[in-house]
Amino acid sequence: MSQVTVNTVSHPCFDDVLLEPAFSEVRSRQEVDPSTEFLGLRLSLPVTNSNMDTISSPNLSKVLHDYGVVSSLHRFCKIDQNVLAFKASIHNNIKPIVSIGVGAYELDRAQELAKAGAEIFLLDVAHAANTLVSDMFNQLVLDVPTGKFIIGNFGTAKEIAAFLNHCDTKKPDAVCVGIGGGSMCLTRVVTGVGIPTLASILDCAEICDNENLKMMVNGGLRNSGDIVKALAGGADLIMLGSMFAGTDEVDARYTIDAEGKRDKVEYRGSASLKSYEVQGKVASWRSPEGDSTWVPAKGPAVNVLNQINCGIRSACSYLNAFTIDELRANAKFNYVTTNTVIENRAHGK
């Protein structure tokens, strides 16, 4: 009879903790600088959009780049369409992060995007701790020697360490952390596998520091407070899906209300059945691990960016932090009870 290993170490979700306030010398939120550096880019905010086909688009890229934020493009299209989307997404000399998968066709995608000027590549796989992914990365660094590479997704530091041991000539520039936490993700329901996103961040922070890897985070962030907690835990760049879903600039179908205005906007996970149908990935041996829905129209994406900007600045003022680095240095997490989830929100109605 096999022995089941049970990890009793606490693995917090975002709602399980709050940041402790401190005496602050920040007199005004205007004094806070929420900018950051990521793989050679100086960004006004440490966020990017999710590389989902109902989120990323040249129109959204323009808004983000005008704001000084890097955008991300999805890979669920033919290579020539991907190249056109990349070229149409370059604004203010900011080039979007491009996504690639595994296999010969994806190597061709990477090479064509590199010819078009792409510089940062996200090797985007649901579970990156896999020999198929490490083999792909080892080939990519040969085929696209000038590229900077983000590899994802990982859930634990052990996975990252194992992946690094399989790197032949160089290691990646960054990793993407998050397994099963996305708002349209059903991996934990379908497979029983996953790690709370904040727990993954806290677990992976040390190896990222020691190996000089930037950490992108993807999945489970619903508001600016979650973003702040992720940054405090060690994240460098936050990828957001649900927060940008439904905005005017996303590339998704939408419905019109009786007054002729946008009403509902399509939003789906990249592992959903509807997305699999578009990708041609429907198979008897592959179960969809994502969902799809329609969300209320939100208006311009710049409103989301402003909300995030203000939330980070406000958090820094509570923690006596003038920069993201000081936020991380001053952060102290306190565990809270489930009742705090109710208290956190407006509950006086």
C-alpha positions in Angstrom: 0.0 0.0 0.0 1.5 3.3 -1.0 2.1 6.1 1.5 0.5 9.4 0.6 2.6 12.5 1.3 0.7 15.3 2.9 2.3 18.8 3.0 1.1 20.5 6.1 2.9 23.8 5.5 0.4 26.6 5.0 -0.3 27.6 1.4 -2.1 31.0 1.6 -4.5 32.4 -1.0 -4.8 36.1 -1.5 -7.8 36.3 0.9 -5.9 34.5 3.6 -3.6 37.4 4.4 -3.5 41.2 4.8 -0.6 43.5 4.7 0.2 45.2 8.0 0.2 49.0 7.9 3.2 51.0 9.3 4.0 54.5 10.4 4.6 56.2 7.0 6.7 59.2 5.8 4.8 59.2 2.5 2.9 62.5 2.8 1.0 62.1 -0.5 0.3 59.2 -2.9 1.7 61.5 -5.6 5.1 60.9 -4.1 5.0 57.2 -4.8 6.7 55.8 -7.9 5.0 52.6 -9.0 7.3 52.0 -12.0 9.4 48.9 -12.4 12.0 47.3 -14.7 11.3 44.1 -16.5 13.7 42.5 -18.9 15.1 45.8 -20.1 11.8 47.6 -20.2 11.0 50.5 -17.9 7.3 50.3 -17.1 5.0 52.8 -15.4 3.2 49.9 -13.8 4.2 46.3 -13.1 1.3 44.7 -15.1 0.5 43.3 -18.5 -2.7 41.8 -20.0 -3.4 38.1 -20.2 -2.4 36.4 -23.5 -5.9 35.0 -24.0 -7.6 35.3 -27.4 -10.6 37.2 -25.9 -8.3 39.7 -24.1 -5.1 40.6 -26.1 -5.4 42.8 -29.2 -3.5 45.6 -31.0 -6.1 48.0 -29.7 -5.5 47.0 -26.1 -1.7 47.1 -26.7 -2.0 50.7 -27.8 -3.8 51.7 -24.6 -1.2 49.8 -22.4 1.8 51.1 -24.3 0.5 54.7 -24.2 0.3 54.3 -20.5 3.8 53.0 -20.4 2.8 49.4 -19.7 3.9 46.4 -21.8 1.2 44.3 -23.5 1.1 40.6 -24.3 -0.2 38.8 -27.4 -1.8 35.4 -27.7 -0.6 32.6 -30.0 -3.9 31.1 -31.0 -3.8 32.1 -34.7 -1.7 31.4 -37.8 1.9 32.7 -37.8 1.2 35.4 -40.5 -1.7 36.7 -38.5 0.5 36.7 -35.4 3.1 38.7 -37.1 0.6 41.3 -38.3 -0.9 41.6 -34.8 2.6 42.1 -33.4 3.5 44.9 -35.9 0.1 46.6 -35.3 0.8 46.4 -31.5 4.0 48.4 -31.4 3.4 51.9 -29.9 5.7 54.4 -28.2 8.6 52.0 -29.1 7.2 49.4 -26.7 7.1 46.0 -28.3 4.6 43.5 -26.9 5.5 40.2 -25.2 4.8 37.4 -27.7 3.6 33.9 -26.8 4.7 30.6 -28.3 3.9 27.0 -27.5 5.9 23.8 -28.1 6.6 21.9 -31.3 8.1 22.6 -34.8 5.3 25.0 -35.8 5.9 27.1 -32.7 9.6 27.2 -33.5 8.7 28.7 -36.8 6.4 31.1 -35.0 9.2 32.3 -32.8 11.6 32.7 -35.7 9.1 34.7 -37.8 8.2 36.9 -34.8 11.9 37.5 -34.1 12.3 38.6 -37.8 9.5 41.1 -37.3 11.3 42.5 -34.3 9.9 40.6 -31.3 12.3 40.6 -28.3 10.5 39.0 -25.4 9.1 35.6 -25.8 6.7 33.8 -23.4 7.0 30.0 -23.7 3.4 29.5 -22.6 2.4 26.1 -21.4 0.0 25.1 -18.6 2.7 23.0 -16.8 6.2 24.1 -17.7 8.0 21.6 -15.5 8.2 19.1 -18.3 10.9 17.7 -20.6 8.9 18.7 -23.7 9.2 22.3 -22.5 12.8 22.2 -21.5 13.7 20.7 -24.9 11.7 23.4 -26.6 13.5 26.1 -24.7 17.0 24.6 -25.4 16.1 24.7 -29.1 14.7 28.2 -28.9 17.8 29.8 -27.5 19.7 28.4 -30.5 17.1 29.5 -33.1 16.4 32.9 -31.6 19.7 33.8 -29.9 18.8 37.5 -29.3 15.5 36.7 -27.6 14.7 37.1 -23.9 12.6 34.2 -22.6 9.9 33.8 -20.0 9.0 30.2 -19.2 5.7 29.3 -17.6 3.8 28.2 -15.8 5.3 26.9 -12.6 3.8 26.2 -9.2 6.7 25.6 -6.9 10.4 26.4 -6.5 11.2 22.7 -6.9 9.8 22.7 -10.4 11.8 25.7 -11.3 15.0 24.2 -10.0 14.3 21.0 -11.9 13.7 22.9 -15.1 17.0 24.9 -14.7 18.8 21.6 -14.3 17.5 20.7 -17.8 18.7 23.9 -19.5 21.7 23.2 -21.8 23.3 26.5 -22.8 21.5 29.2 -20.8 18.7 29.6 -18.4 15.6 31.7 -19.0 15.4 35.4 -18.2 12.1 35.0 -16.3 9.5 32.4 -15.1 5.8 32.7 -15.0 4.2 31.4 -11.8 0.7 30.2 -11.2 -1.1 26.9 -11.6 -4.8 26.6 -11.7 -5.7 30.0 -10.3 -7.1 31.8 -13.3 -10.7 33.1 -13.3 -11.6 30.9 -16.2 -9.3 28.0 -15.2 -10.8 24.6 -14.1 -7.5 22.7 -13.7 -7.9 22.2 -10.0 -11.5 21.0 -10.5 -10.7 18.7 -13.4 -7.3 17.3 -12.1 -7.2 18.1 -8.4 -3.8 19.7 -9.0 -2.7 23.2 -8.2 -1.1 25.6 -5.8 -2.7 28.8 -4.5 -1.2 31.6 -6.5 0.1 33.6 -3.5 1.6 30.5 -2.1 3.4 29.9 -5.4 4.8 33.4 -5.4 6.1 33.1 -1.8 7.6 29.7 -2.5 9.3 30.8 -5.8 10.6 34.2 -4.6 13.9 32.9 -3.2 14.9 30.8 -6.2 14.1 33.7 -8.5 16.3 36.0 -6.4 19.1 33.5 -6.2 19.0 32.6 -9.9 18.5 36.2 -11.0 15.1 35.4 -12.6 12.3 37.8 -13.0 9.0 36.5 -11.8 5.8 37.0 -13.8 2.6 35.9 -12.1 -0.5 34.7 -13.9 -3.9 33.6 -12.4 -6.1 34.5 -9.5 -5.6 38.2 -9.2 -9.0 40.0 -9.1 -8.2 43.6 -7.9 -5.5 46.0 -7.1 -5.2 44.7 -3.6 -4.3 41.2 -4.9 -1.7 42.9 -7.2 -0.1 44.6 -4.2 0.1 41.3 -2.3 1.7 39.6 -5.3 4.3 42.4 -5.6 4.9 42.3 -1.9 5.5 38.5 -2.1 8.1 38.9 -4.8 6.4 39.2 -8.2 7.9 41.5 -10.8 5.1 41.6 -13.4 1.5 40.7 -13.0 -0.5 39.2 -15.9 -4.2 40.1 -15.7 -7.2 38.5 -17.5 -10.4 39.1 -15.6 -9.5 42.7 -14.8 -9.2 43.6 -18.5 -12.1 41.3 -19.6 -15.0 43.3 -21.0 -13.1 46.5 -21.7 -13.6 48.3 -25.0 -10.3 47.3 -26.5 -10.4 43.5 -26.1 -10.7 41.3 -29.1 -13.9 39.5 -28.3 -17.5 39.2 -29.4 -20.0 41.3 -27.7 -23.8 41.9 -27.5 -25.6 45.2 -27.9 -28.4 46.4 -25.5 -31.6 48.2 -26.5 -29.8 51.5 -26.5 -27.1 50.4 -28.9 -24.4 50.1 -26.3 -22.1 47.2 -25.5 -23.8 45.0 -23.0 -22.0 41.7 -22.6 -18.5 40.7 -23.8 -17.2 37.2 -24.3 -14.4 35.9 -22.0 -12.9 32.4 -22.1 -10.0 30.5 -20.8 -7.3 29.3 -23.3 -8.0 25.7 -22.1 -11.8 26.0 -22.5 -13.7 23.9 -25.0 -14.6 26.9 -27.1 -10.9 27.9 -27.3 -9.9 24.4 -28.0 -12.3 24.4 -31.0 -10.6 27.5 -32.4 -7.2 26.0 -31.8 -8.1 22.7 -33.3 -7.1 20.9 -30.1 -10.3 19.0 -29.4 -9.3 15.3 -28.7 -10.8 12.3 -26.9 -7.7 12.1 -24.7 -7.7 15.8 -23.7 -10.1 17.3 -21.2 -10.8 21.0 -21.3 -9.5 22.7 -18.1 -11.0 26.1 -18.7 -14.4 27.7 -18.8 -16.1 30.5 -20.9 -18.6 33.1 -20.1 -19.9 36.6 -20.9 -19.0 39.5 -18.7 -20.5 43.0 -18.4 -18.9 45.6 -20.6 -16.5 47.7 -18.6 -15.6 50.7 -20.8 -12.1 51.9 -21.6 -9.2 49.8 -20.4 -7.4 53.0 -19.2 -9.9 53.0 -16.3 -8.5 49.7 -15.2 -5.0 51.0 -15.4 -5.9 54.1 -13.4 -7.5 51.9 -10.7 -4.4 49.7 -10.4 -2.1 52.8 -10.4 -4.1 54.4 -7.5 -4.3 51.1 -5.6 -0.5 50.5 -5.7 0.2 54.1 -4.7 -2.3 53.9 -1.8 -0.8 50.6 -0.6 2.7 52.1 -0.6 1.5 55.1 1.5 0.3 52.6 4.1 3.6 50.7 4.2 6.0 53.7 4.2 7.1 52.8 0.7 8.0 55.2 -2.1 8.8 52.5 -4.6 7.9 48.9 -5.4 11.2 47.7 -4.0 10.5 49.5 -0.7 7.0 48.0 -0.7 8.5 44.6 -0.9 11.1 45.3 1.8 8.5 46.7 4.2 5.8 44.2 3.7 4.6 42.0 6.5 1.8 39.5 5.9 -0.7 38.7 8.7 -2.9 35.6 8.5 -6.6 36.3 8.9 -9.8 34.2 9.4 -12.4 33.5 6.7 -14.6 36.1 8.4 -12.2 38.8 7.2 -13.3 38.1 3.6 -16.7 39.5 4.6 -15.2 42.4 6.5 -12.8 43.3 3.7 -15.7 44.4 1.5 -18.4 47.0 1.8 -20.9 45.2 4.1 -23.1 47.9 5.5 -25.9 47.5 3.0 
